[in-house]
Amino acid sequence: MKFYKPLSTVILMSGLVFALPLKAEIVNLSTPSTSLVLDAEKGGPFRFLYYGDKISASDIANLASAGTANRDAYPVYGNYPQGEAALSVTHPDGNMTLDMEVADIKTSANEADGSTVTTVSMRDKSYPISLDINYRTWPEEDVIETWVDITNNGKGTVTLNRFMSGYLPVRYGDVWLSSLYGSWANEGRLNQEPLRHGVKMIKNKDGVRNSHTSHAEIMLSLDGKPMENTGRTIGAALCYSGNYKLFIDTDDSNYHHLFAGINEENSAYNLKKGETFSTPALALTFSDEGLSGASRNFHRWGRNHRLANGNELRKILLNSWEGVYFDINEEGMAQMMKDIASMGGELFVMDDGWFGDKYYRDNDSASLGDWTVDTRKLPHGIQGLVDEAEKNGIKFGIWIEPEMTNSRSRLYEEHPEYIIKAENRDIVEGRGGTQLVLDLANPKVQDLVFNVVDTLMTKYPLIDYIKWDANAPIMQHGSQYLTRDNQSHLYIDYHKGFEKVLDRIRAKYPDVTIQACASGGGRANWGVLPWFDEFWVSDNTDALQRVYMQWGTSYFFPAVAMASHISAAPNHQTFRTIPLKYRTDVAMSGRLGMEIQPKNMTDEEKDFCRRAINTYKEIRPTVQQGDIYRLLSPYDNLGAASLMYVSPRKDDAVYYWWKTETFVNQQLPRVKMAGLDPDKTYTVTELNRIDNTPLPYEGKSFTGRFLMDNGLEMPLDHNVDYHKRNDYASRILRLKAN
Ligand code: DGJ
C-alpha cells in the first residue's frame, strides 16, 4: 500500500538539522503481524520510518508526528560522513562520496511462493551508479528479506569498499542482544547482553565456514532482559556462507544502528562497467512473543522457503564416524547397516576413510580430491554397500569433502594450480598437515567439485544422502585464478563459485539429502541451507553440552535441520559418562540419528534405542515441523532446561526436560508449558520411560490452560533399580489433545 502525505519540514538530530521533504511516498511493507514503513519520495532521500508490530493506516499517516526513526534507510558514505555507512565506494575518478536519490519504486508479487518484492531504485545525483534496494515480504511467516543490487552504469571501474545487505535503526533503550558464539566442538553458545554505547561487532574471517565461532544471526529484545515467550523481539539473520560482519553502533543519536553484510575487510570489490553486485539477503523478523516467537518465524520461513526440502521429514540414520573413524571395511559397514536396520533406522551413512587409490585415506593426511574407492577396504565398491543397504531395507549415504585436497593426493600432483595459494609464497597446509583448499573462484574447480557429486550420483543413483564436509579455512590469501588486481575478490568469489556448484547439483539432484558439515557446526547458516537439508550441529556429541549448543542453535534453525546423534559413553569429546536415556532424550529433540558402534551396545541398550526410534517416528512430524517454545534456559543455571514443540494445529505436543546439574534435595523450578490451546484437553504420556512406576500423571488429562499456568512437577530423579541409578534425569512427555 502506498499513499502520499505531508511531513513536517525539519527535525533536529545530534545537533544536525535534516530537511525532510514536504511530501512523502510511504512504502508500507506489511506482513500479518508486522509493519516496515519507509518513505521513498521520488527525487528525495530514502527514509526508514518504522519497524515493529503491525500498525494501522491511520497510525502510519501520523507516524512522523509521533516521532519515528526518519533515518536513511540505507546510509551511504559521502555527505555527513560522521555516521556509519552501509555502502562506501571509490568512483573511477577517486571521488569517495555518494549522494543518492530515489528514482523509482516497483512491486512484484510472486504467486507461486506468495512473496512480494518491493524494489526502491536509487541513483547517484552526479555519478553513474545505481542501487536497487529490495524487500521481499513473506506474509505467512512475518519475515522480510532485504538485499541490495549495486550497478555500475559508467565506463570506469568502481571499487566497493563496503557493501552491507541492510541497515536497521532500533530506538535507543534497554535493548538486549542475543547472539551465538563458540568454537569447534562448542558451537552455538548463547550470549545475552545489553547494548551499551560504542560498537558491538560480530564477525567471521574463516573464508570457507562461518559459524563455529560467532553466528551471522542475532536477536534484539526491545523491552529489557530477553524473555523467551514475551516481549518485543527483532530477529536478523544474514543469509550468507562466507565472511560476514554484523555490528550495532550505539552512538549519540537516539538509535542503535544495526548493519549486516559481507565482511568487507580485505574484500574490496571492483565493479566493472555494466556490472551489478548483489549482496546476500538479510532476513528480518519481528515478534511480540519473545525470543521463541522470533525463532518460530525464522523456523517457519526456513522450512517453507529457504531450507532444502524443508517441509519433509528426515530419516533416522546411523553415521559411521564415531563408530569406526577411518577404519572402514566392507564387513564393518555391513554390520553397522544390519544393526541400524534392526533398531528401526532408515539410513546408513559411511563417513570419511573410504577413498584413495594412490594414497590411502587411513588418516586425515591424504587423498582428498581422489574420490576413487579404496578397494583394499571395499572390494565390492560403493555398489556393494548400496546393495547391502537395500538388502537391509534401508538407504545408503556417503561422506565427501569436495572443496578440499591434500598435498598427498593425485589431484594436487596433477593440478597444483587448483588450490588457494598466494603468489611467491609456500603453501600453507591444514588438517593432517597436508590439507589444502581448492579455489572455487576458478570455474574449472567449480566443474571439478560438481563432478565429484555428479559422478557418484550417476554411478550410484540410489545414494540417498551426502554428508558434505569442509575441514579447513582459507589459510593464505591468494587465488591462482583471479587476476592480480582482483585478488581482493577471493573471499567473495569463493562463495559465488560454491553457490554456482550447489545450484547445478540441486538442479540435477533435488531429492538427495545433503548435510552441511564443516568440522562440526561450521556451516549452520541460512546462506547454505537453500541447497542443504540439514547441518551437523557440532562434532561434540556429549548430551549435556548438546543441551546448551542445541538451545542456542534453535534460536535461528528448526529441529528438522539440526542433526543430533546418540553417541557412546564415555563420550569421545568430553569423556563424560551419560546414561543412554539422557543421551537419547537430548538427541530426540533434533533430527534424530546415531553416531556409535552398535556392536558395542548391549541387547538392552539396543532394545531401548529400538523403542526410542519407533517412538521418534510417531513424534517426528511435531518435532521436525512443529513450533518451538523454549521454556527454561540452561543458561539461566537453574538446574534444568526445558523446551517443547507444538504441532501447528495444537493437537499434539512434545515436552522435553533435562536436568543440567544434580544436588541432593535440590530445588528445581516447576516449568510452565507454552503454545498449547488453553481450551483443549491433553492426555499425558511419558516417552522413553525407564522408571519402574509410571509418573503420577501418566494417562491423565489436563487443559492447555492448566499446563501453561502451572506445568507438571518433574521428579528429581528416576525410580529405577539401585544399580541403575545415576546423576542424570530427563523426561519426554507427549501431550495429545483429546
Ligand atoms: C569432521 C566432521 O565434523 C566429522 O563428523 C567427520 O565427518 C570428520 N570430519 C571426518 O573426517
Residues whose N, C-alpha, C, O or C-beta is under 5 A from the ligand:
A	BS01	DGJ	W321 D351 D352 D469 C517 A518 S519 G520 D539
